[in-house]
Protein backbone atom coordinates (compact mmCIF):
# COMPACT_ATOMS: atom_id res chain seq x y z
CA UNK A 1 0.00 0.00 0.00
CA UNK A 2 1.35 3.42 -0.91
CA UNK A 3 1.44 6.27 1.57
CA UNK A 4 -1.52 8.61 1.37
CA UNK A 5 -1.48 12.24 0.31
CA UNK A 6 -2.88 14.27 3.21
CA UNK A 7 -4.37 17.73 3.42
CA UNK A 8 -3.87 18.80 7.03
CA UNK A 9 -5.85 21.87 8.03
CA UNK A 10 -3.51 23.71 10.35
CA UNK A 11 -3.99 26.91 12.31
CA UNK A 12 -1.08 26.65 14.74
CA UNK A 13 -3.33 25.97 17.73
CA UNK A 14 -2.47 23.33 20.35
CA UNK A 15 -5.33 21.20 18.98
CA UNK A 16 -3.89 21.38 15.46
CA UNK A 17 -0.44 20.47 16.78
CA UNK A 18 -1.91 17.53 18.68
CA UNK A 19 -3.69 16.34 15.52
CA UNK A 20 -0.38 16.57 13.65
CA UNK A 21 1.33 14.31 16.18
CA UNK A 22 -1.48 11.76 15.90
CA UNK A 23 -1.62 11.73 12.10
CA UNK A 24 2.17 11.43 11.84
CA UNK A 25 1.94 8.29 13.99
CA UNK A 26 -0.91 6.87 11.91
CA UNK A 27 0.67 7.59 8.51
CA UNK A 28 4.46 7.69 8.91
CA UNK A 29 6.27 9.07 5.87
CA UNK A 30 3.06 10.31 4.22
CA UNK A 31 3.04 13.31 1.94
CA UNK A 32 1.21 16.21 3.54
CA UNK A 33 0.09 19.68 2.57
CA UNK A 34 -0.18 21.91 5.63
CA UNK A 35 -3.09 24.12 4.76
CA UNK A 36 -3.91 27.43 6.40
CA UNK A 37 -7.14 29.05 5.24
CA UNK A 38 -7.24 32.79 5.80
CA UNK A 39 -9.87 35.31 4.88
CA UNK A 40 -8.38 38.53 3.52
CA UNK A 41 -9.82 41.81 4.70
CA UNK A 42 -10.67 42.91 1.16
CA UNK A 43 -14.38 42.18 1.64
CA UNK A 44 -14.47 44.70 4.44
CA UNK A 45 -12.13 47.02 2.58
CA UNK A 46 -14.54 47.24 -0.37
CA UNK A 47 -16.80 49.35 1.83
CA UNK A 48 -13.97 51.79 2.57
CA UNK A 49 -13.12 52.79 -1.00
CA UNK A 50 -11.65 56.29 -0.82
CA UNK A 51 -11.57 56.33 2.98
CA UNK A 52 -8.22 57.16 4.68
CA UNK A 53 -8.56 54.04 6.85
CA UNK A 54 -8.22 51.84 3.75
CA UNK A 55 -4.43 52.22 3.70
CA UNK A 56 -4.18 51.08 7.34
CA UNK A 57 -6.46 48.14 6.61
CA UNK A 58 -4.30 47.10 3.66
CA UNK A 59 -1.26 47.22 5.94
CA UNK A 60 -3.04 45.03 8.47
CA UNK A 61 -4.00 42.56 5.76
CA UNK A 62 -0.37 42.37 4.56
CA UNK A 63 0.77 41.72 8.14
CA UNK A 64 -1.93 39.05 8.54
CA UNK A 65 -0.71 37.37 5.35
CA UNK A 66 2.84 37.34 6.75
CA UNK A 67 1.56 35.69 9.94
CA UNK A 68 -0.46 33.18 7.89
CA UNK A 69 2.64 32.24 5.91
CA UNK A 70 4.58 31.77 9.14
CA UNK A 71 1.86 29.57 10.67
CA UNK A 72 1.80 27.34 7.57
CA UNK A 73 5.61 27.18 7.42
CA UNK A 74 5.82 26.30 11.12
CA UNK A 75 3.20 23.58 10.61
CA UNK A 76 5.11 22.12 7.68
CA UNK A 77 8.30 22.12 9.73
CA UNK A 78 6.54 20.35 12.61
CA UNK A 79 5.21 17.78 10.14
CA UNK A 80 8.72 17.21 8.73
CA UNK A 81 10.10 16.90 12.26
CA UNK A 82 7.49 14.19 12.86
CA UNK A 83 8.52 12.27 9.73
CA UNK A 84 6.04 13.50 7.14
CA UNK A 85 6.99 14.88 3.75
CA UNK A 86 5.35 18.26 4.05
CA UNK A 87 4.87 21.59 2.33
CA UNK A 88 2.88 24.65 3.43
CA UNK A 89 -0.04 26.08 1.48
CA UNK A 90 -2.08 29.20 2.21
CA UNK A 91 -5.49 30.05 0.90
CA UNK A 92 -6.58 33.68 0.72
CA UNK A 93 -10.19 33.56 -0.28
CA UNK A 94 -13.50 35.07 0.72
CA UNK A 95 -14.77 31.51 1.21
CA UNK A 96 -15.11 30.08 4.70
CA UNK A 97 -12.28 27.95 6.04
CA UNK A 98 -14.35 24.79 5.58
CA UNK A 99 -15.15 25.69 1.95
CA UNK A 100 -11.48 26.40 1.27
CA UNK A 101 -10.47 23.06 2.83
CA UNK A 102 -13.00 21.06 0.80
CA UNK A 103 -12.15 22.89 -2.44
CA UNK A 104 -8.40 22.51 -1.94
CA UNK A 105 -8.75 18.80 -1.14
CA UNK A 106 -10.48 18.38 -4.50
CA UNK A 107 -7.96 20.50 -6.40
CA UNK A 108 -5.01 18.60 -4.92
CA UNK A 109 -6.72 15.21 -5.24
CA UNK A 110 -5.78 14.25 -1.69
CA UNK A 111 -6.55 10.88 -0.16
CA UNK A 112 -7.47 12.20 3.28
CA UNK A 113 -8.43 15.51 4.90
CA UNK A 114 -7.18 15.85 8.49
CA UNK A 115 -8.46 18.39 11.03
CA UNK A 116 -8.06 18.93 14.73
CA UNK A 117 -11.09 19.49 16.90
CA UNK A 118 -11.51 22.47 19.21
CA UNK A 119 -14.17 20.70 21.21
CA UNK A 120 -16.81 23.42 21.22
CA UNK A 121 -20.23 22.16 22.25
CA UNK A 122 -23.75 23.37 22.61
CA UNK A 123 -24.73 26.97 21.97
CA UNK A 124 -21.12 28.15 21.59
CA UNK A 125 -20.50 25.63 18.81
CA UNK A 126 -23.74 26.66 17.11
CA UNK A 127 -22.91 30.36 17.30
CA UNK A 128 -19.30 30.08 16.21
CA UNK A 129 -19.86 27.28 13.73
CA UNK A 130 -17.62 24.30 13.41
CA UNK A 131 -15.09 24.00 10.64
CA UNK A 132 -14.65 20.28 11.23
CA UNK A 133 -18.42 19.63 11.21
CA UNK A 134 -18.85 21.62 8.01
CA UNK A 135 -15.97 19.80 6.30
CA UNK A 136 -17.46 16.45 7.37
CA UNK A 137 -20.81 17.41 5.85
CA UNK A 138 -19.46 18.76 2.56
CA UNK A 139 -16.27 16.85 1.78
CA UNK A 140 -16.21 14.22 -0.94
CA UNK A 141 -12.92 12.88 0.40
CA UNK A 142 -12.35 10.76 3.49
CA UNK A 143 -12.00 13.06 6.48
CA UNK A 144 -10.40 12.45 9.85
CA UNK A 145 -11.17 14.75 12.80
CA UNK A 146 -8.72 14.27 15.65
CA UNK A 147 -9.50 15.63 19.12
CA UNK A 148 -6.53 16.68 21.22
CA UNK A 149 -5.91 14.80 24.44
CA UNK A 150 -7.39 17.72 26.38
CA UNK A 151 -10.53 17.81 24.21
CA UNK A 152 -10.94 14.03 24.43
CA UNK A 153 -10.55 14.12 28.24
CA UNK A 154 -13.09 16.94 28.54
CA UNK A 155 -15.54 15.00 26.40
CA UNK A 156 -15.07 11.88 28.52
CA UNK A 157 -15.56 13.85 31.72
CA UNK A 158 -18.71 15.55 30.43
CA UNK A 159 -20.52 12.29 29.74
CA UNK A 160 -23.12 11.24 32.21
CA UNK A 161 -22.21 7.75 33.27
CA UNK A 162 -24.95 5.65 34.79
CA UNK A 163 -24.04 2.52 36.69
CA UNK A 164 -24.95 -0.73 35.02
CA UNK A 165 -27.96 -2.39 36.56
N, C-alpha and C positions, 0 to 999 in steps of 0.2 A: 504494500500500500504506500502510495506517495504521501508526502507531507502536505497538509492543506494550506491553502492561501487564506489568511485571516484578515479581516478588517476589524481592527480594535478601536472602538470609540474611546478616546482618551481625553480627559480634561485636567489631568494633573492632580486630581483629588485623591485622598487616601483610599477611597473606594475603588477608583480606577487603578491605582497602583496595586491594590490587593488583587483585583481581577487579573492584572498582568502577571503577577506571580503564579496564580492558579492556572491560567491558560498556558504559560510557559512550561509548567509541569505536565499538563495534559498533552501538549503537542510540541515536544522538544524538537528544535531545529526547524520549525515551521517558518514559512515566509509570512511576514506581517506588515500591514500598512497601519501606522499609528495615525488615526484620523481625528483631527480637532475641527469641529464645526463651529464657526463663529458667524455672527450676524453683524455685518458692517452697519455703521450709523447712517448710511446714505439715505435710508428710508425716512429717517427723522430729518436729515439735512435737507431733503427736498422741500420741506415746509419753511426753510430758512433762506431760500434763494434771495440774495441781495442783503441779507442781514449781517451785521458785523460779527455776530457770534459764529457764523458759518466757518470762518477761518480757524477759530479755536476748536470747533467740533471736528474739522478735518485733521487737525493736529492730534486730537484725542484718538481718532480712528486709526491714524498711522501708528500711534503708540500701542493701541490695542492689537493691531496686526503684528507688531514686533513681539508682544507678549505671547500672542497665539503661536507664532513661529517658534518661540522658545519652549513653550509647553509641548508642542508636537516633537521638537528635537529632543527634549529631555525624555519624553516617553519612548521615542525610538532608541535612545541610548540605554534606557532601563531595559527595554526588550532585548537589545543586543547583549547586555550584561547577563541576562537570564537565559541566553542561548538561542534566541530567535534571530532570524534574518529580517531586519526591520528597516523601514524607511518612514519618514514623517510625511504627512499630507494635510494641508489646511484647506478648508472650504470657506469661502467668503460669499455667502449667498443670502438672499432675503428669506429663503426657506427656513423652516424650523430645523433644529438639530436632527430630529428623527427623520424628517424628509431628506435632509442631506445625507444621512447615514444610509438610508434605504437606496437612494439614487446612486450614491458612490459605490455601494456594494454591487449594484447591477452593472455600472460602467466598468468596474474593475474585474467583474466576473469572479468574485471571491467564493470560497467554499463555505465560509462561516463568518457570521457577524458576532463580535464579542462585545459585551457591555458590562460595566459594573452596575451595581444597584445602590441607590442612596438610601433606600429603606423608608421612604415617606409612606405614610398610611393615612387613611381616613380623609377628612376634609382638606388637610394640607396637601395631600397628594392630588386631590381633585382640583384644588385651586391652582397649584403650581404646574400640574400636568406631570406626566411621567414619560421621559424619553424612551426608557426601556419598554414600557407598556405599548407606546405608540409604534416603536420599531417591531415589536412582536406581532402587532395587529396588521402591519402593512408590508412587512418584508416578504419577499418571495424566496429568500435564501434561509438556510438553517441559521438559527439565532440562539446564542448562549448568553444568559444573563447570570452573572456571578455576584452573589452578595459577599461583602467583606466579612471577615470573622466577627467584627463588631455588629454589623447589621444582622447576620445570622443569629448571633447570641441574643440580640434584642428581640428578634422574632420568636425565638424559642421561649424566652422569658415572658413574652406577652400572651402566649397561648394559655387558655384556661384548660388545665388538666384536671379531669375528673377521675377519681379512683375507680378501678375496675370493680364491678360488682360480682 
